[in-house]
C-alpha cells in the first residue's frame, strides 16, 4: 500500500517529473489511448508484456508476496523474451490498475533494481499515466471524487493526482508544453 503523504514529501530530481510525464504521454500516443479509464490489461498486452495474477501462482509464492505487501512485481523472462507482470488479483480493480501501471513504469523507465527513487518514479508514472493533469483540466474535474470516478482510480490516488494537478495549475498549467498539447489533441478536447 502506498503512503501518499510520504510520496508527496519524498521528491525526485526536478528533471525527472517532465521526463516521466513525456514517457506517459508517449505511451498514450504509441497505443492510441483515447479513454480516460483505459484498460491497463490491454495496454500491457499491447506492449508485449505477460500478465500473471497471483491466483495462478503456487500458494506459498502468493502468501509470501502478500506478506511482503507486494501488490505487483515484474521480471524479464529470457525464455519468452518478454516482461512478466505478476499482480494481486484479489485487490480492488483500481488498485490492480495502479499496480500494473507502476510495473509498466518500472519497465519503461529501465529500472534494474528496487530503490526508493525507482519506487517514487514508478508511482509518479502510474499516477500521471492514469490521470494526467491536462486531461483533468480539460475534462473540468471538480474534485477528487469526480477524478476517481472519471479515471477509475482509487480515492487515495485521486487525492494525490488532485494535489499534483493543483500544483500544475499554480505553475502555469494552462500554458501547455508540447507533449501536453499532443495529449489533449489525442483526446480531441483542446
Steps between C-alpha positions, in 0.01 A plus 500: 500500500630845413533759773404802289607746772854363481487491121422871487784579741759282325620685195663405175744720313294767315608376158342162573143634523491628142687194365248267666204705378640494145544124525139455613372716214715307251325183623163666429621593151663165422190302596246762389340519845188716486308385807557661840432168676694287252552126543847451655484126430464576129783757521733240653409249228549755222848573641575128482504446876355185652260540791479236768256533791596381848217246479706311241805476729588224741337561838833563681614756240169684524510499881858628501421788260198602706701477824752737339207734415597475136210581267699425184847420372660462160787304357650435160442144375796393285306202360226717350709817460229701670417659831261328737290704742365305794216681678265441791163428345330502842546876543238748372515568125617857561797360694574243228498776238745709702726205580521388137575856383762526776672189362472631142666815632790299643543325165478814283728694734759224471520424871722199565471488878273624775585826675305782664556720194389225258185442707420872512556535124279199423229632732514839331486335157197291599309793652578731208426236236166419664394865550713757312465860616403642155212251476381585851492864383325439168243265649427775757525264794362663815649293783685181585174299515414589140865444407493147647180419310603648165844336493408180689761551772483466877400798710850502654662515158246764394596720797866474398410580136288794611793640700729453198239664276466802733877539501496477119233773484692725741809481282335590170337173405261668263799576276556154364839347427533328159441150642193626688365650176549161333302333780199732486504483120487120521189531720363771273419725797711805417 
